[in-house]
């Protein structure tokens, strides 16, 4: 449960290998977060992350296996995770795949791999997560979305559509939870320089995992529903969202 100053103390990370997740937990550790459970498809690869978080001040860090595509196993995974932690202040949904845009546009299997992870996986695990948070009487869900879902671009429309789906689901979920003690915050970063985007040309207004982490912590402090990183992207996307489709279609980005 949050401490007397309202700081998050316990964090369940879905996507424990994410660079943004690691930076966010480190930022939360500076705000007195002390108990963390990192859930990832290959938890044996998280030893370095665990060491970094301990050095950052987290006193209890454990890892557990989590596969976003194993939807049948999500209810038992959630029950086990909450059983291990006892009380969860924050659930950070940080998993996702970019996929090969060209392959996904032509191969249904590749497209479904992206959608199963980014959208179906998020919906499947968030439903039981939210039920547990409601039952314990408090909690916050932070969902890492993307500006790619604000208006889906032709250059990577499968990924963009999967993010549009999870963004819409998270927004609706937050509205449905209004009046309870459970809050949902949607985070919409632009291009983030991480291992997932390594080798790609950074887009304008590109950012870092640390900047996203700082924006998340700031959003939590003020109880925000939506966080844009960097902030000016809100206005850029407001323009792009209203461009005539014939014009938007000609843009090459």
PyMOL commands that set and color helices and strands:
alter all, ss='L'
color gray80, all
select helices_A, chain A and resi 19-29+43-45+47-56+71-85+101-106+108-136+147-149+154-176+195-197+209-222+233-241+245-250
alter helices_A, ss='H'
color red, helices_A
select strands_A, chain A and resi 10-14+35-40+60-65+90-93+139-144+182-189+226-229
alter strands_A, ss='S'
color yellow, strands_A
deselect
rebuild
show_as cartoon
